[in-house]
């Protein structure tokens, strides 16, 4: 037990939004001079807890919102982040929200510049910036433009700005998501300096290696509830992953699995898609991956492991800066999703609302959208053909209501997902990349989508199936590629694999490429 009193103590925090209990009676604490990691899958409540602490959400704003926050033993209630910052709670977000067209010194002191004779005292501004940078042992020219520096340096400047208010608590939200190994090491050096000065640091990250390297204590949330607080050195990685995912392994062993047999993969067969050392700095390390015709390849890993980053590179949304992508034995460089689509590669995003359906359009218009874009807007699809496509996929996917003129925003989440799938099926891809296609939908719709994946593979379509639900990946995939900390750590034939074995690789796996 820590002998010091907590610098932050949040008790019985509950916050609700319409139809959602974001936090349900959560307790959380931080001690001075300690790095504390906050962990949990998407929707666990991490962001909501941080926003409650920093005054973005008021815990007394509604009848279902409650709790108490103590800062250095005193009860506080912040009306916004500015009040929290003035009280000593500073936040550095994943996306650096500073101004690249201003100098390093101007960014550090922005809004807090020393004044003299009614104007800004630029000499004092620069002097204070130098003091802050030296205090963190950072050799950065305070007069240089912030935008001329790497993202890592910009993160460090944001930290220097954050501690200028005599911060008691520093919140780092995914600070390493776009940094390479050397940049992470420099950031961790600064974190250790601040820790030694007594600052309490909240480190939010999906990278388990980094969590174990830098944090003293960790808290796990799941579905808006507290799972537990643990000393990092005293909890095994496998146990941590199980607590984050919330699966009882004993009952998953009996899971009925419907394995899709690979459609190819003989020694002399050319893969439909072969990625060799394909990577992107700050996104994923170089990856080797093959997908054969009629094969379902599962892509597993925790949130933030690099699953979506790999999918975006394979589908032309993001461009790789290393490696080679070969389709049917011919090298290709996809510069846009449209160029990937021309080679038969389609990507269905995990972000259904922002990157998928167009809510204000009809079911018909959403279904034909990709096909029309591929043809070009100067070659419109006839109304008769659009109607035929819409009716065909509405029936094939059991979209409800079975009305092509229905506005998509009025459909359930499961039916919206079916409309999105229909859009990509309409362009007849050879490889369909499905990123979390069953997230947030009911059990019935989930079963129908899983059955669709099986049928597509049986009819010769290849599928790269991405899901955080390991039992779903096991049920559908003939082979499973496992991502961990933005690296491909295993590529395994799905032969008697269990959730236990997948979790073990996710938690502790080393590079184990298993040839088909």
C-alpha positions as CSV (number, residue, x, y, z in Angstrom):
1,X,0.0,0.0,0.0
2,X,1.3,3.5,-0.9
3,X,2.2,5.4,2.3
4,X,1.3,8.7,0.7
5,X,-2.2,10.1,0.4
6,X,-3.6,10.1,-3.1
7,X,-3.3,13.4,-5.1
8,X,-6.5,12.4,-7.0
9,X,-9.3,10.4,-5.6
10,X,-12.5,9.8,-7.6
11,X,-15.2,8.0,-5.7
12,X,-18.4,6.4,-7.1
13,X,-18.3,8.3,-10.4
14,X,-21.4,7.7,-12.5
15,X,-22.1,9.4,-15.8
16,X,-25.0,8.7,-18.2
17,X,-25.8,9.7,-21.7
18,X,-29.2,9.0,-23.5
19,X,-29.5,5.2,-23.5
20,X,-25.9,4.7,-22.2
21,X,-24.4,4.3,-18.8
22,X,-20.9,5.5,-19.6
23,X,-19.5,5.1,-16.0
24,X,-21.2,3.1,-13.3
25,X,-19.9,3.7,-9.8
26,X,-16.2,3.9,-10.7
27,X,-13.5,4.5,-8.1
28,X,-10.1,5.8,-9.2
29,X,-7.0,7.2,-7.5
30,X,-3.5,8.5,-8.3
31,X,-0.5,9.1,-6.1
32,X,2.2,11.7,-6.3
33,X,5.4,10.6,-8.2
34,X,3.7,7.7,-9.8
35,X,2.9,6.7,-13.4
36,X,-0.6,5.2,-13.5
37,X,-2.0,3.5,-16.6
38,X,-5.7,3.5,-17.5
39,X,-6.6,0.5,-19.6
40,X,-9.7,-0.9,-21.2
41,X,-11.1,-1.7,-24.7
42,X,-13.1,0.7,-26.8
43,X,-16.2,1.9,-24.9
44,X,-14.7,0.9,-21.5
45,X,-15.1,4.4,-20.2
46,X,-11.5,5.7,-20.1
47,X,-12.2,8.9,-22.0
48,X,-15.3,9.6,-20.0
49,X,-13.4,9.2,-16.7
50,X,-10.7,11.6,-17.9
51,X,-13.3,14.1,-19.0
52,X,-15.0,13.9,-15.6
53,X,-11.6,14.5,-13.9
54,X,-10.8,17.5,-16.1
55,X,-14.2,19.2,-16.0
56,X,-15.4,18.4,-19.5
57,X,-18.3,16.4,-17.9
58,X,-19.8,17.6,-14.7
59,X,-20.7,14.8,-12.3
60,X,-23.6,16.7,-10.9
61,X,-25.2,17.7,-14.2
62,X,-28.0,15.1,-14.2
63,X,-30.0,12.8,-11.9
64,X,-28.0,9.8,-13.0
65,X,-24.6,11.6,-12.7
66,X,-22.9,11.4,-9.3
67,X,-19.7,11.0,-7.4
68,X,-17.0,12.9,-5.7
69,X,-13.5,14.2,-6.8
70,X,-10.8,15.1,-4.3
71,X,-7.6,16.9,-5.4
72,X,-4.9,16.9,-2.7
73,X,-7.6,16.0,-0.2
74,X,-9.9,18.9,-1.1
75,X,-13.3,18.3,-2.9
76,X,-13.3,19.9,-6.3
77,X,-15.9,20.5,-9.0
78,X,-14.5,21.9,-12.2
79,X,-16.7,23.9,-14.7
80,X,-14.3,23.1,-17.5
81,X,-10.7,22.1,-18.5
82,X,-9.4,25.7,-17.8
83,X,-10.4,25.4,-14.1
84,X,-8.9,22.0,-13.9
85,X,-5.6,23.3,-15.4
86,X,-5.5,26.2,-12.9
87,X,-5.9,23.7,-10.1
88,X,-2.9,21.7,-11.4
89,X,-4.4,19.1,-13.7
90,X,-3.0,19.3,-17.2
91,X,-3.7,17.1,-20.3
92,X,-1.7,16.4,-23.4
93,X,-3.9,14.8,-26.0
94,X,-3.0,12.3,-28.7
95,X,-3.4,15.0,-31.4
96,X,-1.1,17.8,-30.5
97,X,-3.3,20.9,-30.3
98,X,-0.6,23.5,-30.6
99,X,0.2,26.0,-33.4
100,X,2.9,24.9,-35.9
101,X,3.2,28.4,-37.4
102,X,4.4,29.9,-34.0
103,X,7.7,29.4,-32.3
104,X,8.3,26.8,-29.6
105,X,8.5,29.5,-26.9
106,X,5.2,31.1,-28.1
107,X,3.5,27.7,-28.0
108,X,4.7,27.0,-24.5
109,X,3.6,30.4,-23.1
110,X,0.5,30.9,-25.3
111,X,-2.2,32.7,-23.3
112,X,0.2,33.0,-20.3
113,X,2.8,35.4,-21.8
114,X,4.6,37.7,-19.3
115,X,3.4,41.3,-19.8
116,X,5.3,44.6,-19.8
117,X,4.1,48.1,-20.5
118,X,0.7,46.7,-21.8
119,X,2.3,44.3,-24.2
120,X,4.0,40.9,-24.3
121,X,7.5,40.7,-22.8
122,X,9.1,38.6,-25.4
123,X,12.4,38.4,-23.6
124,X,10.7,37.1,-20.5
125,X,8.6,34.7,-22.6
126,X,11.7,33.2,-24.2
127,X,13.5,33.0,-20.8
128,X,10.6,31.1,-19.2
129,X,10.4,28.7,-22.2
130,X,14.2,28.0,-21.9
131,X,13.8,27.3,-18.2
132,X,11.0,24.8,-18.8
133,X,12.9,23.1,-21.6
134,X,16.1,22.9,-19.5
135,X,14.1,21.5,-16.6
136,X,13.1,18.6,-18.9
137,X,16.7,18.3,-20.3
138,X,15.4,19.1,-23.7
139,X,17.8,20.7,-26.2
140,X,15.3,22.6,-28.4
141,X,15.7,26.1,-29.8
142,X,12.8,28.1,-28.3
143,X,12.8,30.5,-31.3
144,X,12.4,27.7,-33.9
145,X,9.0,27.2,-35.5
146,X,7.1,24.3,-33.8
147,X,6.0,23.0,-37.2
148,X,9.6,22.4,-38.2
149,X,10.0,19.7,-35.5
150,X,9.0,16.1,-35.5
151,X,5.7,15.0,-33.8
152,X,7.8,13.6,-30.9
153,X,9.3,17.0,-30.2
154,X,5.9,18.6,-30.5
155,X,4.6,16.2,-27.9
156,X,7.5,17.2,-25.6
157,X,6.8,20.9,-26.1
158,X,3.1,20.2,-25.2
159,X,4.3,18.5,-22.0
160,X,6.5,21.5,-21.2
161,X,3.5,23.8,-21.7
162,X,1.4,21.5,-19.5
163,X,3.8,21.6,-16.5
164,X,4.2,25.4,-16.6
165,X,1.1,25.6,-14.4
166,X,2.8,23.7,-11.6
167,X,1.0,20.6,-12.6
168,X,0.2,18.1,-9.8
169,X,-1.3,15.7,-12.3
170,X,-0.3,15.3,-16.0
171,X,-2.6,13.3,-18.2
172,X,-1.0,11.8,-21.4
173,X,-3.6,10.5,-23.8
174,X,-2.0,8.0,-26.2
175,X,1.2,10.0,-26.4
176,X,3.2,7.3,-28.2
177,X,0.7,6.4,-30.9
178,X,2.7,8.0,-33.7
179,X,6.2,7.8,-32.3
180,X,9.1,5.5,-33.3
181,X,11.1,3.5,-30.7
182,X,13.8,6.3,-30.2
183,X,11.1,8.9,-29.8
184,X,9.3,6.8,-27.3
185,X,12.5,6.4,-25.3
186,X,13.0,10.2,-25.2
187,X,9.4,10.7,-24.0
188,X,9.8,8.1,-21.3
189,X,12.9,9.8,-20.1
190,X,10.9,13.0,-19.7
191,X,8.1,11.1,-17.9
192,X,10.6,9.7,-15.4
193,X,12.0,13.2,-14.8
194,X,8.6,14.4,-14.0
195,X,7.8,11.4,-11.8
196,X,11.0,12.1,-9.8
197,X,9.7,15.6,-9.2
198,X,6.5,14.3,-7.6
199,X,4.1,14.7,-10.6
200,X,1.4,12.1,-10.8
201,X,1.2,11.0,-14.4
202,X,-1.8,9.3,-16.0
203,X,-0.6,7.3,-19.0
204,X,-3.3,6.1,-21.4
205,X,-2.1,3.6,-24.0
206,X,-3.0,0.4,-25.9
207,X,0.6,-0.7,-26.0
208,X,1.1,-3.2,-23.3
209,X,4.9,-3.3,-23.6
210,X,5.0,0.4,-22.9
211,X,2.5,0.1,-20.0
212,X,4.7,-2.5,-18.4
213,X,7.8,-0.5,-19.0
214,X,6.7,2.9,-17.7
215,X,3.8,2.5,-15.2
216,X,3.8,1.7,-11.5
217,X,0.1,1.0,-11.1
218,X,-2.8,0.4,-13.5
219,X,-6.5,0.6,-13.4
220,X,-8.8,-1.5,-15.7
221,X,-12.2,-0.4,-16.8
222,X,-14.7,-2.5,-18.8
223,X,-18.2,-1.5,-20.0
224,X,-18.2,1.6,-17.8
225,X,-17.3,-0.3,-14.6
226,X,-14.2,-0.7,-12.5
227,X,-12.6,-4.1,-12.9
228,X,-9.7,-3.4,-10.5
229,X,-6.6,-1.5,-9.6
230,X,-3.3,-3.4,-9.7
231,X,0.4,-2.9,-9.2
232,X,1.9,-3.4,-12.7
233,X,4.7,-5.6,-11.5
234,X,2.2,-7.9,-9.8
235,X,-0.2,-8.7,-12.7
236,X,0.7,-11.1,-15.5
237,X,0.0,-9.8,-19.0
238,X,-2.3,-12.7,-19.8
239,X,-4.4,-11.9,-16.7
240,X,-4.5,-8.2,-17.7
241,X,-5.7,-9.0,-21.2
242,X,-8.4,-11.3,-19.8
243,X,-9.6,-8.6,-17.4
244,X,-9.7,-6.0,-20.3
245,X,-11.7,-8.3,-22.6
246,X,-13.8,-9.9,-19.8
247,X,-13.9,-13.4,-21.0
248,X,-14.1,-16.5,-18.8
249,X,-11.8,-18.8,-20.7
250,X,-13.3,-22.0,-19.4
251,X,-16.7,-21.4,-21.0
252,X,-15.1,-20.3,-24.3
253,X,-13.3,-23.6,-24.8
254,X,-16.6,-25.3,-25.7
255,X,-17.4,-22.7,-28.3
256,X,-18.9,-24.2,-31.4
257,X,-16.7,-23.2,-34.4
258,X,-17.5,-23.2,-38.0
259,X,-14.2,-23.1,-39.8
260,X,-13.9,-21.9,-43.3
261,X,-11.5,-24.2,-45.1
262,X,-8.9,-22.3,-47.1
263,X,-9.6,-22.1,-50.8
264,X,-6.0,-22.4,-51.8
265,X,-2.5,-22.2,-50.5
266,X,-0.7,-25.1,-52.2
267,X,3.0,-24.6,-52.6
268,X,2.7,-23.7,-56.2
269,X,-0.3,-21.4,-55.9
270,X,0.1,-17.6,-56.2
271,X,-1.5,-15.7,-53.4
272,X,-4.3,-13.3,-54.3
273,X,-2.5,-10.7,-52.1
274,X,1.0,-10.8,-50.7
275,X,2.4,-8.1,-48.6
276,X,6.2,-8.2,-48.0
277,X,7.8,-5.9,-45.4
278,X,4.8,-3.5,-45.9
279,X,4.9,-0.7,-43.3
280,X,4.4,2.9,-42.5
281,X,6.4,4.9,-40.0
282,X,4.4,5.9,-37.0
283,X,1.6,3.5,-38.0
284,X,2.8,-0.1,-38.2
285,X,6.1,-2.0,-38.4
286,X,6.8,-3.8,-41.6
287,X,4.4,-6.7,-42.1
288,X,4.5,-9.9,-44.2
289,X,1.0,-11.3,-45.0
290,X,-0.5,-13.5,-47.6
291,X,-4.2,-14.1,-48.5
292,X,-5.3,-16.8,-50.9
293,X,-8.4,-17.1,-53.0
294,X,-11.4,-18.2,-51.0
295,X,-9.7,-17.9,-47.7
296,X,-10.9,-16.1,-44.6
297,X,-7.9,-14.7,-42.7
298,X,-8.7,-13.4,-39.2
299,X,-6.8,-10.3,-38.0
300,X,-6.8,-10.3,-34.2
301,X,-5.3,-8.1,-31.5
302,X,-6.3,-5.6,-28.9
303,X,-7.6,-2.1,-29.8
304,X,-4.6,-0.1,-30.9
305,X,-2.6,-3.1,-31.9
306,X,-2.4,-2.0,-35.6
307,X,-5.3,-4.0,-37.1
308,X,-7.0,-1.0,-38.7
309,X,-3.7,0.6,-39.7
310,X,-2.8,-2.5,-41.7
311,X,-6.3,-2.6,-43.3
312,X,-6.0,1.1,-44.3
313,X,-2.6,0.4,-46.0
314,X,-3.8,-2.7,-47.8
315,X,-6.9,-0.8,-49.1
316,X,-5.1,2.3,-50.4
317,X,-6.4,4.7,-47.8
318,X,-2.9,5.2,-46.3
319,X,0.3,4.8,-48.3
320,X,3.1,2.6,-47.1
321,X,6.7,4.0,-46.9
322,X,8.3,0.6,-47.0
323,X,7.8,-2.9,-48.5
324,X,5.8,-4.3,-51.5
325,X,2.3,-5.2,-52.2
326,X,1.6,-7.9,-54.9
327,X,-1.8,-8.8,-56.3
328,X,-2.0,-12.0,-58.4
329,X,1.8,-12.0,-58.7
330,X,2.1,-8.4,-60.0
331,X,3.4,-5.5,-57.8
332,X,1.0,-2.7,-57.2
333,X,1.1,0.6,-55.3
334,X,-2.3,1.7,-54.3
335,X,-2.5,5.5,-54.1
336,X,-6.2,5.7,-53.4
337,X,-9.0,3.4,-52.3
338,X,-10.3,3.7,-55.9
339,X,-7.0,2.2,-57.2
340,X,-7.3,-0.7,-54.7
341,X,-10.9,-1.2,-55.8
342,X,-9.8,-1.4,-59.4
343,X,-7.7,-4.4,-58.4
344,X,-10.6,-6.0,-56.5
345,X,-9.7,-4.9,-52.9
346,X,-12.5,-3.3,-50.9
347,X,-12.5,-2.1,-47.4
348,X,-15.4,-1.7,-45.0
349,X,-14.4,0.6,-42.2
350,X,-15.0,0.0,-38.5
351,X,-16.3,3.6,-38.2
352,X,-19.6,2.9,-39.8
353,X,-21.0,6.4,-39.3
354,X,-18.0,8.5,-40.2
355,X,-16.5,6.4,-43.0
356,X,-19.3,4.2,-44.1
357,X,-23.0,4.8,-44.5
358,X,-24.4,8.2,-45.6
359,X,-27.2,8.6,-43.1
360,X,-29.3,11.1,-45.0
361,X,-29.4,9.0,-48.2
362,X,-31.7,6.1,-48.9
363,X,-30.9,2.4,-48.7
364,X,-30.8,2.3,-52.5
365,X,-28.4,5.2,-52.8
366,X,-26.1,3.8,-50.2
367,X,-25.9,0.4,-51.8
368,X,-25.0,1.8,-55.3
369,X,-22.6,4.5,-54.0
370,X,-19.3,2.6,-54.4
371,X,-20.3,1.1,-57.8
372,X,-21.3,4.6,-59.1
373,X,-18.1,6.1,-57.9
374,X,-16.1,3.4,-59.6
375,X,-17.9,4.0,-62.9
376,X,-17.5,7.7,-62.6
377,X,-20.2,10.3,-62.1
378,X,-20.4,11.0,-65.8
379,X,-21.7,7.5,-66.4
380,X,-24.7,7.2,-64.1
381,X,-26.2,3.8,-63.3
382,X,-29.7,3.7,-64.7
383,X,-32.7,3.8,-62.3
384,X,-33.7,0.3,-63.3
385,X,-30.3,-1.1,-62.5
386,X,-30.2,0.7,-59.2
387,X,-33.6,-0.7,-58.3
388,X,-32.5,-4.2,-59.3
389,X,-29.3,-4.0,-57.2
390,X,-31.1,-2.6,-54.1
391,X,-33.9,-5.2,-54.2
392,X,-31.4,-8.0,-54.8
393,X,-29.2,-7.1,-51.8
394,X,-32.1,-6.2,-49.5
395,X,-33.4,-9.7,-50.0
396,X,-30.0,-11.5,-49.9
397,X,-28.9,-9.8,-46.7
398,X,-32.4,-9.6,-45.1
399,X,-32.2,-5.8,-44.7
400,X,-35.2,-4.5,-42.7
401,X,-37.3,-2.6,-43.5
402,X,-37.2,-4.1,-47.0
403,X,-37.7,-0.6,-48.5
404,X,-35.1,0.8,-50.9
405,X,-36.4,4.3,-50.2
406,X,-35.9,4.1,-46.4
407,X,-33.5,6.7,-45.0
408,X,-30.5,4.9,-43.6
409,X,-30.3,6.8,-40.4
410,X,-33.7,5.4,-39.4
411,X,-32.4,1.8,-39.6
412,X,-31.0,-0.2,-36.7
413,X,-27.2,-0.6,-36.3
414,X,-27.3,-4.1,-37.7
415,X,-29.3,-3.1,-40.8
416,X,-27.0,-0.2,-41.4
417,X,-24.1,-2.6,-41.3
418,X,-25.9,-4.8,-43.8
419,X,-26.4,-1.8,-46.1
420,X,-22.7,-1.1,-45.9
421,X,-21.8,-4.7,-46.7
422,X,-24.2,-4.6,-49.7
423,X,-22.4,-1.5,-51.0
424,X,-19.1,-3.4,-51.2
425,X,-20.6,-6.6,-52.4
426,X,-22.2,-4.7,-55.3
427,X,-18.7,-3.9,-56.7
428,X,-17.9,-7.7,-56.6
429,X,-14.5,-7.5,-54.9
430,X,-12.0,-10.4,-54.9
431,X,-10.8,-9.4,-51.4
432,X,-13.2,-7.9,-48.9
433,X,-11.6,-6.4,-45.8
434,X,-14.1,-6.2,-43.0
435,X,-13.1,-4.1,-40.0
436,X,-15.3,-4.9,-37.0
437,X,-18.4,-5.7,-39.1
438,X,-20.4,-7.0,-36.1
439,X,-19.5,-4.3,-33.5
440,X,-22.5,-2.8,-31.8
441,X,-25.2,-4.9,-33.5
442,X,-27.6,-7.4,-32.0
443,X,-27.0,-11.1,-31.8
444,X,-29.3,-12.0,-34.7
445,X,-27.7,-9.5,-37.1
446,X,-24.3,-10.6,-36.0
447,X,-25.1,-14.3,-36.8
448,X,-26.4,-13.3,-40.3
449,X,-23.2,-11.4,-41.1
450,X,-21.0,-14.2,-39.9
451,X,-23.0,-16.6,-42.1
452,X,-22.5,-14.2,-45.0
453,X,-18.7,-14.3,-44.5
454,X,-18.8,-18.1,-44.7
455,X,-20.9,-18.1,-47.9
456,X,-18.6,-15.5,-49.5
457,X,-15.6,-17.6,-48.9
458,X,-17.3,-20.8,-50.1
459,X,-18.0,-18.9,-53.4
460,X,-14.4,-17.9,-53.9
461,X,-14.2,-14.5,-52.3
462,X,-11.3,-13.8,-50.0
463,X,-12.0,-12.1,-46.7
464,X,-9.7,-10.4,-44.2
465,X,-11.9,-10.4,-41.1
466,X,-10.9,-8.0,-38.2
467,X,-12.6,-8.3,-34.9
468,X,-11.8,-7.7,-31.2
469,X,-14.0,-10.7,-30.4
470,X,-11.5,-13.6,-30.4
471,X,-14.2,-16.3,-30.4
472,X,-15.7,-14.7,-33.6
473,X,-12.2,-14.8,-35.3
474,X,-11.8,-18.4,-34.3
475,X,-15.2,-19.4,-35.6
476,X,-14.7,-17.9,-39.0
477,X,-11.1,-18.0,-40.0
478,X,-8.9,-20.6,-41.6
479,X,-5.8,-18.7,-40.6
480,X,-5.2,-16.0,-38.0
481,X,-2.7,-13.2,-38.1
482,X,-2.1,-11.6,-34.7
483,X,-1.1,-7.9,-34.1
484,X,0.5,-6.6,-31.0
485,X,1.9,-3.1,-30.5
486,X,1.7,-2.3,-34.2
487,X,3.6,-5.5,-35.2
488,X,2.5,-8.7,-36.7
489,X,3.6,-11.2,-34.1
490,X,2.1,-14.4,-35.4
491,X,0.5,-16.0,-38.5
492,X,-1.1,-19.3,-37.5
493,X,-3.2,-21.9,-39.2
494,X,-6.5,-22.2,-37.2
495,X,-6.0,-25.8,-36.2
496,X,-7.2,-26.5,-32.6
497,X,-6.5,-23.0,-31.6
498,X,-8.3,-21.7,-28.5
499,X,-9.0,-18.3,-27.0
500,X,-6.4,-19.1,-24.4
501,X,-3.7,-19.6,-27.0
502,X,-4.6,-16.4,-28.8
503,X,-4.7,-14.4,-25.6
504,X,-1.3,-15.8,-24.7
505,X,0.2,-14.6,-28.0
506,X,-1.5,-11.2,-27.7
507,X,-0.2,-10.8,-24.2
508,X,3.3,-12.2,-24.5
509,X,3.8,-13.4,-28.0
510,X,7.1,-13.3,-29.9
511,X,7.4,-13.3,-33.7
512,X,6.2,-16.8,-34.7
513,X,5.4,-16.9,-38.4
514,X,3.8,-20.2,-39.2
515,X,3.7,-21.1,-42.8
516,X,0.4,-22.5,-44.2
